[in-house]
Amino acid sequence: MKKVITYGTFDLLHWGHIRLLERARQLGDHLTVALSTDEFNALKHKHAYHSYEHRKYILESIRYVDKVIPELSWEQKVSDIKKEKIDIFVMGDDWSEEFDFLKPYCEVIYLPRTLNISTSKIKSDINVISGRNH
């Protein structure tokens, strides 16, 4: 069985997220998603609209996702790969080369982002629609 892992916050879930999960799952037989916890997001100066528990619940309901684990720190990736027996690490190509240090442990693939959609774009569009153009 070929196992794949990806990491992220997956807040304000949109079709770009779903396409990433679908394409990641197509690379193997099992997809694990390491989901950033609320505490880790705070360390990254990110604030998710949905709590970790709600984001985990949403991800677990998606047919491409087989397992969700907590992402607690930047440093845990090597131990996750070993513990989960991961064959392929997948991230969006906006992270290109950032995770090449994982190549001794598994294959590293950067998938092209889905064009014209992102959580940042959704937040910006909502601000424009509501008249809060910051």
Long-range contacts (C-beta under 8 A, 24 or more apart in sequence): 1-28, 1-29, 1-30, 2-27, 2-28, 2-29, 2-30, 2-87, 2-88, 3-28, 3-29, 3-30, 3-31, 3-32, 3-84, 3-85, 3-86, 3-87, 3-88, 4-28, 4-30, 4-31, 4-32, 4-86, 4-87, 4-88, 4-89, 4-90, 5-31, 5-32, 5-33, 5-34, 5-80, 5-81, 5-84, 5-86, 5-88, 5-89, 5-90, 6-31, 6-32, 6-33, 6-34, 6-89, 6-90, 6-91, 7-33, 7-34, 7-35, 7-36, 7-71, 7-77, 7-91, 8-33, 8-34, 8-35, 8-36, 9-35, 9-36, 9-41, 9-46, 9-48, 9-55, 9-119, 10-35, 10-55, 10-58, 10-59, 11-48, 11-49, 11-50, 11-55, 11-119, 12-49, 12-50, 12-119, 12-122, 12-123, 13-55, 13-58, 14-117, 14-118, 14-119, 14-122, 15-114, 15-117, 16-113, 16-114, 16-117, 16-118, 18-62, 18-64, 19-114, 20-90, 20-92, 20-111, 20-114, 21-62, 21-64, 21-65, 22-64, 23-90, 23-111, 24-64, 24-90, 24-111, 25-64, 25-65, 25-66, 27-88, 27-90, 27-109, 28-87, 28-88, 30-66, 30-67, 31-64, 31-65, 31-66, 31-67, 32-66, 32-67, 32-68, 32-69, 32-80, 32-84, 32-86, 33-59, 33-65, 33-67, 33-68, 33-69, 34-68, 34-69, 34-70, 34-71, 34-76, 34-77, 34-80, 35-59, 35-68, 35-69, 35-70, 35-71, 36-71, 37-70, 37-71, 37-72, 39-72, 40-71, 40-72, 40-73, 43-73, 77-102, 78-102, 78-105, 81-105, 81-106
